[in-house]
Amino acid sequence: MDSITSLSGRFAWAAARVFDGERTLVDHAVLVQDGVISAVLPQHSLPEGVPLRREPDCTLLPGLIDTHVHFMRWQGPLFLAHGVTTVRDVGNDLEWILARRGEWEANLWPRLLCVGPLLDGPGPVHAVVSRGCADAAAALAAVRETAAAGVDGIKLYVGLHREWLPAMVREGQAAGHKVSMHCSGSGVLVAGSAGIDEFFHLDGILADVWPMHPAGWLSAWGRPEFARTLDRQRDVADAIGALGMTATPTLAYWDSQWRIRTADHLGSAAMRHVPTAIIEAQGRQAADPVAAALWQRALRAAQDFVGLLVARGVPLLAGSDVPCGAVPAGLSLWRELSLLVEAGLSPTQALRAATAAAAAFLGQPRLGRLRPGAVADMVLVRGNPMERIPERPDVVAVIRHGTAHRPGCLLAAAAAATATVDNEPWGLQLALHRAASAAAGTR
């Protein structure tokens, strides 16, 4: 069968390998009925007469889940083209993202989960996509009202007072949500002690392991003195494990920061899919070999710390932080998976972080797995990613809720999806940051 568009209703996909989200099955097929998986079985056991597409040199995977995204319309077709069929937006204008979540299926986008705005303290860092809280009462009201709006989780941000955190966490969890946090000055351990379920970017670790560090953000991990904190890093990793926290390290963002400081980065093939407005706001940096080397060392240090978390059994999720760092959507998640492997996960463990483990944390049992009753979200790639994660996968087809799409058509759609970038919440937010940086440079 040559046409993937002819597959509808009841059909089957077969491949040399099927990764079901937990394990690899050889010479199996996935039987789909009306957008839902009805069986995963050996190819020779398929019922007669079922339309079948067989890909003998390929691997069939659950549709991937990017757990850390700030969604913009241009990203949708790119995510799908690279096999990402679900994304979790972790900070956006509440009304805007709820509207986009309601229309994902009518567009060439992955399905959308969202947490609403960043719940921040007074004077929020990202004013367009945040809800600032002046005091403890306002903070509790922000959690309560955001949960009531019908979001899929709660995200707390860096400006919240540490004394507010326990009550905010209790409020979010009482509403049935996981509560995640971008920690910073107060540290990850304060957040964990308050009951936070998940922390992002490894931000906050610096406050825990090197509280008197020189000025600087994540790049401070690349300073030679950071190596002296190794014993403290081990202690903090032990504490994170004991607190039962989940980590979403977004190593792809760390990786982007040395790449955007190299002379040839913007000329790479992948960057042609990133809108010019995003590049101007996030990716156009003067070539700076010294800063690039600092960020490369910071990335390696972050990966070493992730290795400490892996050794202690801390759950990890795969998220890429698009559009931050001007990382190409979709490819960003494959890069994240390869960086997690470099940090100590096996390829299979990394794939679980973007499939079964991600779905379980997000409370989405019908996603991230190939099993009866699951939504038929799948990606077919050439080769065997369970042996080596490709940074640029050769995607043969993407199946979203039972409908198959060709990557080439999705990439063409992505090229036409950039017209609204400047007027979307994150486009406006990045423009504000760009203007503020320019003003600071003139002073």
Secondary structure, 3 states (H helix, E strand, C coil): CCCHHHCCCEEEEEEEEEECCCCEEEEEEEEEECCEEEEEEEHHHCCCCCCEEEEEEEEEEECEEEEEECCCCCHHHHHHHCCEEEEEECCCCHHHHHHHHHHHHHCCCCEEEECCCEEECCCCCCHHHEEECCCHHHHHHHHHHHHHCCCCCEEECCCCCHHHHHHHHHHHHHCCCCEEECCCCCCHHHHHHCCCCEEECCCCHHHHHCCCCCCCCHHHHHCHHHHHHHHHHHHHHHHHHHHCCEEECCHHHHHHHHHCCCCCHHHCHHHHHCCHHHHHHHHCCCCCHHHHHHHHHHHHHHHHHHHHHHHCCCCECCCCCECHHHCCCCHHHHHHHHHHHHHCCCHHHHHHHCCHHHHHHCCCCCCCCCCCCCECCEEEEECCCCCCCCCCCCEEEEEECCEEECHHHHHHHHHCCCCCHHHCHHHHHHHHHHHHHHHHHHC
